[in-house]
Amino acid sequence: MQKKLIKVNPIDNVIVALTDLVQNEQITFEGTTVSPTTDVKAKHKIAEKDFAIGDEIIMYGVLVGKAVEPVKKGEVITTENVKHQSEKVFRKTGSLGWTPPNIDRWKDKTFNGYHRADGQVGTKNVWLFIPLVFCENKNIEKLKDIFENELLPKKEVSYKNLLRSLIEEKSVEEVADRKSNENLLDNVEVKFINHQGGCGGIRQDSELLAKLLAGYVNNPNVAGATVLSLGCQNLQVEIFKNALKEISPNCDKEILIYEQQQIGTTDKMFQMVIKDSYEAIKRANKIERKPAPVSKISIGLECGGSDGFSGISANPALGVVSDIFAALGGKTILAEFPELCGVEQELMNRCVDEEKADKFLSLMKAFEKSVVDAGSGFDMNPSPGNIKDGLITDAMKSAGASKKGGTAPIVDVLDYGEYISKPGLNLLNTPGNDAECTTGLVGAGATVVLFTTGLGNPMGNPVAPVVKIASNTALTNRMSDIIDFNAGTVITGEKNITEVGAEIVDYIIELASGNVETKADQLKQDVFIPWKRGVSL
């Protein structure tokens, strides 16, 4: 029988409703009787005791808000009676011990990946087309149409076949895949990205974009790249080359660069790009999967469309995954700095040294100041969907979001555009914005992204598979076309967090070997949106 209530941490003074509750029903919980003062929807929190104005609200064992109205025992916590409040942090105050999980189940496991000359191993084999400036976006789109139509006929979108069948008054089967069902490239994917940057803003934005694009090229999921430049933009070719050299001084991947203003006509450039890229893609297609230790997988950790169950089921399950990979010698990346607000002290104490802790706090303060200077604040982070489904304050959302990072020591702290180099748990400064975060994680070297959601999000990435992990079974059933894994079994009591985390690790190994495909990849949800920090000039 499913429990109706749960307290996440013994010192919490709010209780989470695991199911819908009825006003005045008598619920036995931890030896006492709890009676909701109103009907309560699942995922929301009720007061364990009476709160006076100014009383602290504790959840996940940390401060997540303060009462701004009197709140009676059994009353629902809302945006009207509780406001955001978090602990103030000044410095690293100590170190937290860590007991690594048992990894016997995976220590000798391998996956079939794409080995690169620098020792990295990819879970995909992608030839990437990228522009250095938005002026080349249309040319990238034309190349996408040409290459996808001619090289990947079997991946033609079914909706095109549906429309064609209606026009020709024939069945979908009759009009589908007329050219051939044979995939001309059976061992490489051809992907295309565009963006709105590279010029027109402050130079720092172009430099940051150069680092991000260099990170994509260096990502082991990428075999090589075709790069289009206009010529006069802020993000000059040399800036991109220098950014790549900084990340990987000895990068030997094939990188084809074309500058339109030097070449001349669009036709002349397209002739060169198509001929050269096709030959390079054929070479990339000859790279085959080979066994590699599981520690070669780099995991990005993210949440989006979160709900009141995310921090209880899906996010802690990712914490189990992160700890397992850290113990195996793999790399994991926890991002979304606005959603680490209120847990800074714990994270600083988990940093391996004061330098890392100070960098984390400095990045957090600078980020928050930029938000305040823009007339907002971290307290505005919870979206209407978050609030509707039980995440009332940013600190409450953050305390649950941070569970994705498990308990392992933090080996490094990176700013947006920096690339991971150290095995273990890394922190990456990104916005909470789903697209900008995922884009940053892959640019930092993530070869698989684990994306928890309680409300649903279809977004993927052109380079790394994005695994959607639902916090609740209802979402899994309602949006089955975008959800890859259901962590809602924790809420129903069918499985515990450790069991679900272990199952996700097994899934990752199959995914990294190419044996399964994410729903986002099936739907071609290739989203690339860089974080633009500056203004336009």
Salt bridges, closest charged atoms under 4 A:
GLU25 OE1 - LYS4 NZ 2.83
GLU30 OE1 - LYS7 NZ 3.60
GLU48 OE2 - LYS7 NZ 2.68
ASP104 OD1 - LYS107 NZ 3.57
GLU141 OE1 - LYS138 NZ 3.66
GLU150 OE2 - LYS179 NZ 3.22
GLU156 OE2 - ARG164 NH2 2.82
GLU168 OE1 - ARG178 NH2 2.62
GLU189 OE1 - LYS124 NZ 3.75
ASP205 OD2 - LYS532 NZ 3.86
GLU238 OE2 - LYS241 NZ 3.90
GLU254 OE1 - ARG283 NH2 2.84
GLU279 OE2 - LYS282 NZ 3.48
ASP307 OD2 - LYS43 NZ 2.78
GLU336 OE1 - LYS404 NZ 3.44
GLU339 OE2 - LYS397 NZ 3.20
GLU346 OE2 - ARG350 NH1 3.27
ASP353 OD2 - LYS356 NZ 3.41
ASP373 OD2 - LYS369 NZ 2.78
ASP389 OD2 - LYS43 NZ 2.70
ASP415 OD1 - ARG533 NH2 2.96
GLU418 OE1 - LYS359 NZ 3.07
GLU503 OE2 - LYS495 NZ 2.94
ASP506 OD2 - ARG105 NH2 2.28
ASP521 OD2 - LYS124 NZ 2.76
ASP526 OD2 - LYS191 NZ 2.91
